[in-house]
Amino acid sequence: MGWNALKKKELQPPKPEEFFTPLQRIEHVGGLKVGIYGAPETGKTYFALTFPEPIYVIDTEFGAKKVARVHFPEKEIYIAEVVHIDPITDEPDPIKSLEKVEKAIAAIASQNISKGTIVIDSATDIWAWITAWLEQVATRRTASGQPFRFEYGLANERYRQLIVRLLAKPVHVVLTAQEQDVYDSSGKPTGMKQPRWQKQTPHWVDIVLHTVKRFDPSLKRWRYVAVMEKCRFKRAFNLEIEDVTYEKLRNALRRNLGIDVV
């Protein structure tokens, strides 16, 4: 017998209106949800800090305060540095760092925040810490001692709980990530790049940007370009924005797609 959520005594199924809401009555959850990844020094943290204030930064890299002090000294920015350094080994402790991340997110999520921006800088570190946690708690392992692939369901769920809790807030959310090479089936690099974060992350955000650094011989200078790889509103693959900021992203969406975001 197939699985059924209805109890045997429940002869009548629930009415559709108990679960479905007409589009016109659905309350809009504001804020732009953006994932941005790229090589070091391509403007990811700077981009995140151009978003509307107040800005709450969960910083895993000790870098946000430096960028903020130089470029945005007057903005309302709050930073939680979540890396826990073990006092004995003087090395980062991924498990305790992850606990600090969860506490910082709980502190934000518990507040009635209706404007501003939440930044995770970076999601790469948080996913690495969750992977390290899985190495400790996994109960089913291969002969070599590695967790079976299905054990990663625990890691995926812990990551999802963290990120989705922020995405549900009616504010802007920016997730930064490092990039990594993409390899073909023979193990050779393809020349393509991809973000180092949990693989479902792009499905949860509205926009995915890849920051790249290019030398322009005609201008005799480097250009910093954000390439749009996903847009939930309309197809905009490979739309490029130079020296990307929040306002430039808004203008690009309005000008190229006819989409206005607040």
C-alpha positions in Angstrom: 0.0 0.0 0.0 1.3 3.4 -1.0 2.1 6.1 1.6 -0.8 8.4 2.4 -0.9 11.4 4.8 -4.6 11.1 5.3 -5.8 9.0 8.3 -8.1 6.1 7.5 -11.1 7.8 9.1 -10.6 11.0 7.0 -13.0 10.3 4.2 -12.9 13.9 2.7 -9.6 15.3 1.5 -8.6 18.9 2.5 -10.0 21.7 0.4 -7.6 23.4 -2.0 -8.1 26.8 -0.3 -6.6 25.4 2.9 -3.2 25.2 1.2 -3.3 27.4 -1.9 -3.4 31.2 -2.0 -4.3 33.2 -5.0 -1.3 35.1 -6.4 -3.0 38.5 -5.9 -3.3 37.8 -2.1 0.3 36.5 -1.6 2.4 38.9 0.4 5.6 39.9 -1.4 8.8 39.1 0.5 11.0 41.9 -0.4 14.7 42.0 -1.0 17.0 40.8 -3.7 18.8 37.5 -3.0 22.2 37.4 -4.8 25.0 34.9 -5.0 28.3 36.2 -6.2 31.6 34.2 -6.7 35.0 34.7 -8.2 38.7 34.9 -7.7 40.3 36.9 -4.9 40.2 40.7 -5.2 37.5 40.8 -7.8 35.1 42.9 -5.7 32.8 40.4 -4.0 32.9 41.9 -0.5 32.9 45.5 -1.9 29.8 44.6 -3.9 28.0 43.2 -0.9 28.7 46.4 1.1 27.2 48.6 -1.6 23.7 47.3 -0.7 21.2 49.3 1.4 21.8 49.7 5.1 21.7 48.6 7.8 24.1 45.8 6.6 24.7 42.7 8.8 27.8 40.8 7.8 28.6 37.3 8.9 32.3 37.4 8.1 34.4 34.2 7.8 37.5 35.8 6.3 38.4 38.8 8.6 38.0 41.0 5.5 34.7 42.9 5.7 35.8 45.4 8.3 38.9 46.4 6.2 36.8 47.0 3.1 34.1 48.8 5.1 36.5 51.2 6.9 38.2 52.2 3.6 35.2 52.5 1.3 32.1 52.9 3.6 33.1 54.5 6.9 29.8 56.3 7.2 27.4 53.4 6.5 25.5 51.5 9.1 27.4 48.2 9.0 27.5 45.5 11.7 30.0 42.7 11.5 30.1 39.3 13.2 33.5 37.7 12.8 32.7 34.1 13.3 36.0 32.3 13.0 36.9 30.6 16.3 40.7 30.3 16.8 41.7 27.5 19.1 43.7 29.0 21.9 46.0 26.0 22.1 46.7 25.2 18.5 46.2 28.8 17.3 44.3 27.3 14.3 40.7 27.9 13.2 38.3 25.4 14.8 35.6 24.6 12.1 33.1 23.1 14.5 33.1 26.0 16.9 33.2 28.5 14.0 30.1 26.8 12.6 28.4 27.1 16.0 29.1 30.9 16.0 27.6 31.1 12.5 24.4 29.5 13.7 24.2 31.8 16.7 24.8 34.9 14.5 22.1 33.8 12.1 19.7 33.0 14.9 20.3 36.5 16.3 19.3 38.1 13.0 16.5 35.7 12.2 14.9 36.3 15.6 14.6 40.0 15.0 11.8 41.7 13.0 14.1 43.1 10.4 12.2 44.7 7.5 15.0 46.6 5.7 18.6 46.5 4.9 20.9 43.6 3.9 22.3 40.4 5.3 25.7 39.2 4.0 27.4 35.9 4.3 31.1 36.3 3.4 31.7 33.6 2.5 29.4 30.6 1.9 32.5 28.7 0.8 33.9 28.6 4.4 30.5 27.7 5.9 30.1 24.7 3.6 33.7 23.7 4.4 33.0 23.8 8.1 29.8 21.8 7.7 31.8 19.2 5.7 34.3 19.1 8.6 31.5 18.6 11.0 30.1 15.7 8.9 33.6 14.0 9.1 33.1 13.9 12.8 29.5 12.8 13.1 29.0 10.4 10.1 28.3 6.9 11.3 28.4 5.0 8.0 31.8 5.1 6.2 33.7 3.4 3.4 36.5 1.0 4.0 38.9 4.0 3.8 37.0 5.8 6.5 35.3 8.4 4.4 31.6 9.1 4.9 29.3 7.4 2.4 27.8 9.9 -0.1 24.3 9.5 1.4 25.7 10.8 4.7 25.9 14.2 3.0 22.2 14.5 3.5 23.0 15.6 7.0 25.4 18.3 5.8 23.0 19.5 3.1 20.2 19.8 5.6 22.3 21.8 8.1 23.4 24.2 5.4 19.9 24.6 4.0 18.5 25.4 7.4 21.1 28.2 7.8 20.7 29.8 4.4 16.9 29.5 3.9 16.3 31.0 7.3 18.0 34.2 6.0 16.3 34.1 2.5 12.9 34.1 4.2 13.6 37.6 5.6 12.1 40.5 3.6 15.6 42.1 3.1 18.4 41.8 0.7 20.7 38.8 1.1 24.2 38.5 -0.5 26.1 35.2 -0.4 29.8 35.4 -1.6 31.9 32.4 -2.6 35.3 31.5 -3.9 35.6 29.9 -7.3 37.1 26.6 -8.4 38.1 24.9 -11.6 35.7 22.6 -13.5 37.3 19.4 -14.7 36.2 17.0 -17.5 35.7 13.3 -17.1 39.4 12.6 -17.6 40.4 14.9 -14.8 41.7 17.7 -17.0 40.7 21.4 -16.4 38.1 22.7 -18.8 39.0 26.4 -18.3 35.6 27.0 -16.8 34.9 28.0 -13.2 32.2 27.3 -10.7 31.4 28.5 -7.1 32.6 26.6 -4.1 29.4 26.3 -2.1 26.7 23.7 -1.6 25.4 22.7 -5.0 21.8 23.7 -4.3 22.7 27.3 -3.5 22.1 28.8 -7.0 18.5 27.4 -6.9 17.7 29.5 -3.8 18.9 32.9 -5.0 17.4 35.3 -7.5 20.7 36.3 -9.2 24.1 34.6 -9.6 27.1 36.7 -10.6 30.6 35.6 -11.5 33.2 38.2 -11.0 36.2 38.1 -13.5 39.3 40.2 -14.0 40.3 41.0 -17.6 43.1 43.0 -19.0 42.0 45.4 -21.8 44.9 46.2 -24.1 43.0 49.1 -25.7 42.6 50.8 -22.3 45.8 49.4 -20.9 44.2 48.5 -17.6 42.3 45.7 -15.8 38.6 45.6 -16.0 36.5 44.0 -13.3 33.3 42.5 -14.7 30.4 40.7 -13.1 28.8 38.1 -15.5 25.2 37.2 -14.8 24.8 33.4 -14.8 21.3 33.3 -13.4 18.3 35.6 -13.2 15.1 34.4 -11.7 13.0 37.2 -13.3 14.0 36.9 -17.0 16.7 35.2 -18.9 19.8 37.3 -18.8 22.6 34.8 -19.2 26.0 36.5 -19.8 24.8 40.0 -19.1 27.9 41.9 -18.0 28.2 44.7 -15.4 31.5 46.4 -15.0 32.6 47.4 -11.5 29.3 46.0 -10.2 27.5 47.6 -7.3 23.9 47.3 -6.0 22.8 50.4 -8.0 24.5 49.2 -11.2 22.8 45.8 -10.8 19.4 47.5 -10.2 20.0 49.7 -13.3 21.0 46.7 -15.4 17.9 44.8 -14.4 15.7 47.8 -15.2 17.4 48.8 -18.5 17.9 45.3 -19.9 15.0 43.3 -18.5 12.4 45.9 -17.5 12.6 44.6 -13.9 12.6 47.1 -11.0 13.8 45.9 -7.6 13.9 47.9 -4.4 
